[in-house]
Amino acid sequence: IDFVSVEPRVLCRIMGKEPAEDIYRHVNNSLFDNELTRDQVKLAVLSAMYGVSHRRLSEMLHSGSSKSIIRSVRRYFEIDRLEQELKGTAQNTRKIFNYFGRPLNVDLSRKHVLVSHFIQSSASDLALIGFANFVDKLKSLSVNFSPIFVIHDALLIDTDAKGVETIARLSKEGIDHELGNF
């Protein structure tokens, strides 16, 4: 069970935007007139969120237009505004706090990763909350299952054939949270 595009969707919601069902296709259409592949847009979005330089993105995309791509993606997600807010908090407290209030120690010499830490931590906590709710729902429906382990935004479950049907249905419904349906 996997949260789809959790980091960019969490970023959208935190910045007051309603994320599209397929955020990468939406960004491609909105910013690049569908001139990039979905994989290229995904790489650009994750690079912008995680502080990857346009030079490094250029190497990965094999494209010279990476500077304008990163700039467009950062503007779309309002990453500069979030980065400034996080820098202000970090300078005062030497910590930032994820969406759920969990403190994160930061290295002020690496300010370019503040957004990455904030979003990844917030998305990870959202996934854990979602998985806990999902497991509770399965228990209430008397589904035969055993959670095996969590890998960031994915939960591996062992179940029988009947459980697979219920789990698939519930996965499509998603988990509702104040940040949206995931």
Secondary structure, DSSP 4 states (H G I P E B T S, - for coil): -B-TTHHHHHHHHHTT----SSHHHHHHHHHHTT-S-HHHHHHHHHHHHHT--HHHHHHHHT-TTHHHHHHHHHHHHTHHHHHHHHHHHHHHHSEEE-TT--EEE--GGGGGGHHHHHHHHHHHHHHHHHHHHHHHHHHHTT--EEEEEEETTEEEEEE-HHHHHHHHHHHHH--EETTEE-
